[in-house]
Amino acid sequence: MTNEPKIPSLSIAVAIGKNYAIGKNNQLLWHMPADLKFFKQTTSGHTVIMGRKTFDSVGKPLPNRRNVVITRDTELKIEGVEVVNSLDEALALTKTEEKPVFIVGGAEIYRQALPKTDTLYLTTIHHTFDADTFFPEIDGNDWKVISSETHKADEKNKYDYTFEVLARI
């Protein structure tokens, strides 16, 4: 048995439309308080890794989380955020963590991280959106549904939606 540190579990937290849509013009396509609550509960107390455009759309570090932002800009400094220049560099920063690390966007970071990911925390918004940014397609043969909870639209959440946790097979 080696004494090398265990690599933390890598998870993705994402909300997608039925067509895998995640954004347009660097903005979310919906306002779903239930999804925001699910995201906060899921990622709070963990490290979140995101691309610079995603960080710009959020506008500030996410509270009660270690924020790591990936950018090509080698000079960028952001108060309250650790800035790196690649996904591999972000993962190296977090390799001693004991809790799962979350990838939270955007599309290019999701694309790079998906093959390395153990768990998906997926909110599917049951609507097809006009978008310019999409999550990579999920191959159902690679994943097993651990939990699934479907909800109907209500006065606060405009669309039907499903929260799922999927584990890599």
BAFI-3210 file (N, C-alpha, C; in Angstrom, 3 decimals, decimal comma, padded with zeros to 6 digits):
// residues 169
n [1|2|3|4|5|6|7|8|9|10|11|12|13|14|15|16|17|18|19|20|21|22|23|24|25|26|27|28|29|30|31|32|33|34|35|36|37|38|39|40|41|42|43|44|45|46|47|48|49|50|51|52|53|54|55|56|57|58|59|60|61|62|63|64|65|66|67|68|69|70|71|72|73|74|75|76|77|78|79|80|81|82|83|84|85|86|87|88|89|90|91|92|93|94|95|96|97|98|99|100|101|102|103|104|105|106|107|108|109|110|111|112|113|114|115|116|117|118|119|120|121|122|123|124|125|126|127|128|129|130|131|132|133|134|135|136|137|138|139|140|141|142|143|144|145|146|147|148|149|150|151|152|153|154|155|156|157|158|159|160|161|162|163|164|165|166|167|168|169]
n.u [000,849|000,582|001,668|000,751|-001,228|-004,764|-006,471|-008,864|-012,390|-013,803|-016,344|-019,149|-021,267|-024,152|-026,713|-028,930|-030,706|-033,287|-032,068|-029,394|-028,559|-026,834|-026,346|-026,502|-025,037|-023,201|-024,795|-027,100|-029,942|-032,331|-034,233|-034,222|-035,099|-035,166|-033,184|-030,927|-030,806|-030,358|-027,852|-026,312|-026,537|-025,306|-022,667|-021,616|-019,097|-017,174|-014,517|-014,804|-014,382|-013,996|-014,351|-013,018|-014,919|-017,313|-016,929|-016,948|-019,637|-020,921|-019,797|-018,578|-016,634|-017,927|-019,672|-018,579|-017,066|-014,111|-012,731|-011,647|-010,354|-010,043|-008,036|-006,700|-005,211|-002,284|-001,634|-003,782|-005,385|-007,531|-009,306|-009,812|-009,891|-008,361|-006,252|-005,622|-004,024|-004,867|-006,931|-005,620|-003,756|-005,499|-006,586|-004,301|-003,855|-005,843|-005,424|-004,933|-007,254|-009,958|-012,622|-015,140|-014,373|-015,731|-016,611|-017,885|-018,485|-017,442|-018,716|-016,390|-014,664|-016,238|-016,228|-013,535|-013,276|-015,181|-014,398|-012,765|-014,327|-016,105|-018,680|-021,863|-023,823|-026,751|-029,044|-031,875|-033,620|-036,789|-037,220|-036,722|-034,184|-033,195|-029,915|-026,367|-024,387|-023,413|-023,682|-021,529|-022,689|-024,100|-023,120|-025,163|-024,334|-022,098|-022,764|-024,521|-027,642|-027,919|-029,604|-032,798|-035,040|-037,985|-039,659|-042,521|-043,287|-043,713|-044,936|-042,537|-040,622|-040,305|-040,298|-040,770|-038,589|-035,716|-033,719|-030,747|-028,371|-025,568|-023,384|-020,182|-019,844]
n.v [-001,188|002,182|005,455|007,581|010,493|010,213|010,839|013,379|012,868|013,748|015,835|016,958|019,728|020,721|022,396|021,618|022,128|020,268|019,892|019,838|022,398|025,104|027,800|031,219|033,913|034,176|033,902|032,385|030,418|030,368|031,130|029,469|029,006|026,638|025,038|026,633|026,481|023,719|023,521|025,147|023,739|021,359|022,056|023,664|024,272|022,920|022,693|024,639|024,596|026,632|028,125|031,261|032,863|031,878|032,577|035,375|035,700|035,030|036,864|037,183|035,584|032,388|032,041|030,362|028,403|027,088|028,812|028,245|029,497|029,055|030,314|031,626|033,854|034,773|036,751|037,442|038,319|037,703|038,798|036,757|034,412|031,571|031,549|029,802|028,271|026,062|023,079|020,825|022,055|023,187|020,844|019,731|021,553|020,833|018,269|017,194|017,291|016,005|015,910|015,775|017,532|020,134|020,724|023,525|024,831|026,665|025,522|024,620|023,881|021,926|020,077|019,289|018,200|016,159|013,452|012,796|012,731|011,508|011,678|013,015|015,780|016,543|018,767|018,623|020,674|020,609|021,550|022,861|024,942|028,006|028,394|029,126|027,769|024,622|021,621|018,756|015,784|013,170|009,927|007,337|004,733|004,951|005,778|005,481|005,915|007,231|008,626|010,157|012,782|014,163|017,206|019,299|022,272|025,405|028,306|029,635|028,330|028,020|025,879|022,284|020,032|017,925|016,552|014,811|012,376|010,980|008,236|007,289|004,343]
n.w [000,000|-000,875|000,210|-001,149|-001,750|-001,995|-004,968|-005,181|-005,602|-008,692|-009,670|-011,591|-011,643|-013,105|-014,961|-017,502|-020,598|-022,402|-024,824|-024,237|-023,816|-022,261|-022,082|-023,338|-024,961|-022,845|-020,576|-018,233|-019,243|-017,976|-015,008|-012,200|-009,127|-007,542|-008,690|-008,248|-005,460|-005,139|-006,404|-004,693|-002,229|-002,996|-003,743|-001,723|000,676|-000,694|-003,188|-006,098|-009,560|-012,327|-015,599|-016,836|-018,187|-017,156|-014,486|-014,828|-015,560|-013,221|-011,468|-008,964|-006,334|-005,379|-002,379|000,655|-000,560|-002,037|-004,617|-007,862|-010,784|-014,232|-016,779|-019,843|-019,611|-018,356|-016,594|-015,062|-012,050|-009,365|-006,659|-003,843|-005,238|-006,695|-009,392|-012,336|-015,238|-016,662|-016,844|-015,837|-014,152|-012,275|-011,182|-010,070|-008,021|-006,270|-005,439|-002,892|-001,510|000,439|000,018|-002,605|-005,641|-007,577|-010,919|-012,471|-014,812|-017,736|-020,920|-022,360|-020,282|-019,070|-021,202|-021,292|-018,727|-018,431|-019,271|-017,102|-014,921|-012,070|-011,000|-011,813|-011,112|-012,019|-013,341|-015,180|-017,238|-018,396|-021,186|-024,445|-025,417|-027,051|-027,767|-027,473|-026,332|-025,147|-023,173|-023,257|-024,940|-023,002|-022,617|-022,143|-021,628|-020,101|-017,578|-014,455|-012,964|-009,815|-008,135|-008,632|-009,094|-009,920|-010,700|-010,941|-012,806|-011,118|-009,282|-008,855|-010,357|-013,648|-015,466|-015,847|-014,131|-013,432|-010,916|-010,910|-009,865|-011,167|-011,534|-012,694|-014,550]
ca.u [000,000|001,399|001,235|000,397|-002,568|-005,846|-006,977|-010,270|-013,421|-014,127|-017,771|-019,657|-022,597|-024,607|-028,122|-029,018|-032,010|-033,465|-031,140|-028,047|-028,264|-026,457|-026,242|-026,512|-024,413|-022,567|-025,815|-027,992|-031,142|-033,519|-034,078|-034,894|-034,640|-034,950|-031,879|-029,908|-030,734|-029,723|-026,441|-025,679|-026,447|-024,393|-021,280|-021,181|-018,069|-016,279|-013,823|-015,444|-013,477|-014,780|-013,644|-013,079|-016,196|-018,324|-016,702|-017,434|-021,107|-021,320|-019,418|-017,863|-016,397|-019,076|-019,400|-018,414|-016,419|-012,810|-012,973|-010,507|-010,756|-009,110|-007,976|-005,463|-004,530|-001,293|-001,472|-005,036|-005,480|-008,882|-009,332|-010,635|-009,948|-007,085|-006,287|-004,710|-004,079|-005,345|-007,663|-004,637|-003,204|-006,556|-006,687|-003,090|-004,068|-006,863|-005,178|-004,888|-008,575|-010,639|-014,003|-015,215|-014,127|-016,794|-016,493|-019,173|-018,660|-018,452|-018,769|-015,056|-014,152|-017,017|-015,761|-012,243|-013,377|-016,130|-013,748|-012,075|-015,337|-016,688|-020,087|-022,573|-024,987|-027,373|-030,418|-032,398|-034,787|-037,549|-037,586|-035,685|-033,827|-032,331|-028,664|-025,125|-023,434|-024,019|-022,950|-021,295|-023,686|-023,781|-023,312|-025,865|-023,614|-020,991|-023,263|-025,634|-028,406|-027,891|-030,856|-033,531|-036,183|-038,615|-040,543|-043,349|-043,157|-044,565|-044,931|-041,166|-039,808|-041,147|-040,272|-040,565|-037,155|-035,311|-032,397|-030,196|-026,965|-025,116|-022,028|-019,530|-019,862]
ca.v [000,000|003,394|006,594|008,699|010,994|009,807|011,934|013,576|012,602|014,898|015,874|018,083|020,231|021,441|022,384|021,602|021,983|018,971|019,853|020,015|023,833|025,632|029,253|032,039|035,214|034,067|034,001|031,238|030,511|030,269|031,441|028,373|029,026|025,287|024,584|027,409|025,909|022,412|023,793|025,665|022,638|020,348|022,515|024,424|023,607|022,207|023,490|024,726|024,985|027,185|028,955|032,696|033,419|031,510|033,456|036,715|035,729|034,999|038,198|037,215|034,228|031,767|031,976|029,086|027,462|027,461|029,122|028,157|029,962|028,715|031,336|031,655|035,098|034,443|037,901|037,714|038,143|037,984|038,707|035,682|033,331|031,043|031,602|028,857|028,386|024,838|022,152|020,010|022,876|023,278|019,542|019,587|022,383|020,249|016,829|016,739|017,445|014,751|016,013|015,935|018,821|020,326|021,528|024,224|025,520|026,542|024,427|024,085|023,215|020,680|019,146|018,760|017,490|015,035|012,128|012,584|012,918|010,325|011,881|014,157|016,322|017,035|019,259|018,727|021,542|019,936|022,539|023,045|026,363|028,614|028,577|029,086|027,022|023,328|020,606|017,602|014,716|012,168|008,565|006,578|003,491|005,256|006,325|004,824|006,869|006,929|009,176|010,975|013,439|015,034|018,223|020,060|023,725|026,050|029,767|030,140|027,591|028,095|024,642|021,014|019,773|016,704|016,495|013,466|012,125|009,860|007,783|006,615|002,871]
ca.w [000,000|-000,968|001,014|-002,021|-001,430|-002,891|-005,792|-004,799|-006,600|-009,526|-009,977|-012,380|-011,310|-014,295|-015,353|-018,961|-021,219|-023,065|-025,960|-023,663|-023,767|-020,941|-022,037|-024,543|-024,692|-021,532|-019,527|-018,089|-020,082|-017,130|-013,585|-011,491|-007,735|-007,011|-009,164|-007,536|-004,119|-005,303|-006,705|-003,472|-001,269|-003,523|-003,857|-000,553|001,458|-001,605|-004,195|-007,410|-010,641|-013,440|-016,555|-016,582|-018,656|-016,156|-013,334|-015,193|-015,554|-011,808|-011,016|-007,681|-005,835|-004,737|-000,939|001,345|-001,468|-002,590|-006,026|-008,762|-012,112|-015,301|-017,821|-020,638|-019,242|-017,322|-015,693|-014,353|-010,601|-008,890|-005,200|-003,297|-006,215|-007,171|-010,854|-012,982|-016,692|-017,308|-015,977|-015,122|-013,068|-011,259|-010,511|-009,251|-006,823|-005,394|-005,303|-001,497|-000,880|000,774|-000,448|-004,057|-006,276|-008,562|-012,133|-012,544|-016,089|-018,760|-021,881|-022,675|-019,076|-018,977|-022,240|-020,859|-017,452|-018,445|-019,250|-015,819|-013,884|-011,437|-010,631|-012,396|-010,422|-013,243|-013,359|-016,543|-017,379|-019,454|-022,201|-025,457|-025,396|-028,051|-027,032|-028,244|-025,527|-024,840|-022,435|-024,127|-024,772|-021,988|-023,108|-021,113|-021,333|-019,185|-016,325|-013,782|-012,158|-008,378|-007,612|-009,593|-008,444|-010,912|-010,124|-011,874|-012,759|-010,113|-009,406|-008,820|-011,325|-014,842|-016,248|-015,164|-014,025|-012,744|-010,307|-010,959|-009,562|-011,979|-011,223|-013,818|-014,428]
c.u [000,891|000,832|000,900|-001,004|-003,574|-006,297|-008,449|-011,202|-013,698|-015,586|-018,065|-021,030|-023,036|-026,126|-028,151|-030,473|-032,106|-032,491|-029,691|-027,624|-027,877|-026,370|-026,372|-025,954|-023,830|-023,548|-026,573|-029,265|-032,427|-033,193|-034,910|-034,375|-034,371|-033,589|-030,755|-029,707|-030,022|-028,214|-025,702|-025,495|-025,391|-022,940|-020,749|-020,181|-017,048|-015,493|-014,647|-014,411|-014,344|-013,868|-013,856|-014,394|-017,329|-018,167|-017,237|-018,956|-021,648|-020,982|-018,657|-017,577|-017,666|-018,770|-019,331|-017,877|-015,028|-013,014|-011,665|-011,006|-009,641|-009,195|-006,680|-004,603|-003,575|-001,086|-002,691|-004,921|-006,902|-008,888|-010,284|-010,721|-008,530|-007,187|-005,214|-004,912|-004,502|-006,135|-006,677|-004,023|-004,228|-006,655|-005,460|-003,220|-004,944|-006,580|-005,126|-006,247|-009,222|-012,083|-014,014|-014,963|-015,151|-016,351|-017,856|-019,311|-017,404|-018,200|-017,401|-014,466|-014,922|-016,487|-014,440|-012,373|-014,230|-015,434|-013,067|-013,052|-015,909|-018,203|-020,634|-023,746|-025,712|-028,793|-030,820|-033,656|-035,556|-038,135|-036,423|-035,435|-033,031|-031,044|-027,487|-024,045|-024,123|-023,085|-022,681|-022,358|-023,181|-024,106|-023,912|-025,179|-022,500|-021,453|-024,421|-026,325|-028,427|-029,164|-031,486|-034,798|-036,775|-039,629|-041,319|-043,065|-044,094|-044,431|-043,512|-040,274|-040,648|-041,283|-040,250|-039,064|-036,901|-033,903|-031,947|-028,761|-026,604|-023,673|-021,467|-019,510|-018,439]
c.v [001,247|004,483|007,799|009,166|010,503|011,029|012,134|013,238|013,884|014,788|017,065|018,439|021,092|021,346|022,497|021,593|020,610|018,791|020,077|021,483|024,235|027,151|029,904|033,406|035,283|034,284|032,685|031,487|030,546|030,805|030,419|028,351|027,635|024,751|025,331|026,861|024,551|022,575|024,229|024,544|021,614|020,796|023,255|023,612|022,849|023,209|023,463|025,246|025,458|027,941|030,428|033,310|033,088|032,392|034,858|036,779|035,686|036,335|038,289|035,768|033,676|031,589|030,540|027,992|027,981|027,622|029,069|028,524|029,636|029,788|031,181|032,871|034,829|035,574|038,138|037,390|038,527|037,777|037,596|034,460|032,865|030,942|030,662|028,951|027,111|023,998|021,294|020,770|023,014|021,970|019,292|020,377|021,683|018,785|016,325|016,835|016,088|014,749|016,121|017,384|018,935|021,200|022,181|025,071|026,210|025,370|023,805|023,353|021,909|019,649|018,500|017,852|016,224|013,670|011,791|012,543|011,590|010,440|013,121|014,512|017,126|017,514|019,347|019,578|021,011|020,943|022,605|024,539|026,747|028,976|028,643|028,291|025,755|022,465|019,446|016,526|013,673|010,797|007,736|005,274|003,696|005,601|005,503|005,873|006,382|007,436|010,068|011,492|014,439|015,954|018,917|021,549|024,273|027,561|030,345|029,524|027,337|026,762|023,420|020,740|018,490|016,902|015,032|013,478|010,864|009,524|007,070|005,115|002,351]
c.w [000,000|-000,064|000,157|-001,676|-002,473|-003,681|-005,439|-005,957|-007,381|-009,950|-010,868|-011,836|-012,489|-014,422|-016,871|-019,398|-021,872|-024,222|-025,522|-023,599|-022,352|-020,917|-023,393|-024,159|-023,275|-020,370|-019,437|-018,881|-019,272|-015,749|-012,832|-010,050|-007,157|-007,450|-008,456|-006,120|-004,156|-005,542|-005,444|-002,449|-001,697|-003,426|-002,624|000,271|000,623|-002,458|-005,473|-008,411|-011,793|-014,388|-016,247|-017,055|-017,689|-014,925|-013,630|-015,137|-014,129|-011,145|-009,710|-007,268|-005,176|-003,256|-000,418|000,418|-001,812|-004,087|-006,805|-010,157|-013,109|-016,383|-018,603|-020,268|-018,069|-016,315|-014,792|-012,863|-010,205|-007,383|-004,752|-004,180|-006,516|-008,689|-011,399|-014,496|-017,408|-016,307|-015,189|-013,953|-011,929|-010,477|-009,629|-007,946|-005,798|-005,056|-003,873|-000,803|-000,635|000,305|-001,968|-004,485|-007,402|-009,722|-012,318|-013,816|-016,552|-019,703|-022,141|-021,475|-018,854|-019,973|-021,821|-019,633|-017,523|-018,450|-017,920|-014,646|-013,395|-011,271|-011,324|-011,488|-011,487|-012,975|-014,820|-016,497|-018,591|-020,442|-023,192|-025,607|-026,636|-027,328|-027,990|-027,506|-025,009|-024,009|-023,391|-023,897|-023,799|-022,572|-021,979|-020,741|-020,309|-017,774|-015,778|-012,919|-010,710|-007,714|-008,678|-008,924|-009,439|-010,233|-011,241|-011,733|-011,685|-010,258|-009,425|-009,902|-012,571|-015,596|-015,333|-015,151|-013,249|-012,188|-010,370|-010,481|-010,338|-011,608|-012,445|-013,533|-014,586]
res [m|t|n|e|p|k|i|p|s|l|s|i|a|v|a|i|g|k|n|y|a|i|g|k|n|n|q|l|l|w|h|m|p|a|d|l|k|f|f|k|q|t|t|s|g|h|t|v|i|m|g|r|k|t|f|d|s|v|g|k|p|l|p|n|r|r|n|v|v|i|t|r|d|t|e|l|k|i|e|g|v|e|v|v|n|s|l|d|e|a|l|a|l|t|k|t|e|e|k|p|v|f|i|v|g|g|a|e|i|y|r|q|a|l|p|k|t|d|t|l|y|l|t|t|i|h|h|t|f|d|a|d|t|f|f|p|e|i|d|g|n|d|w|k|v|i|s|s|e|t|h|k|a|d|e|k|n|k|y|d|y|t|f|e|v|l|a|r|i]
***
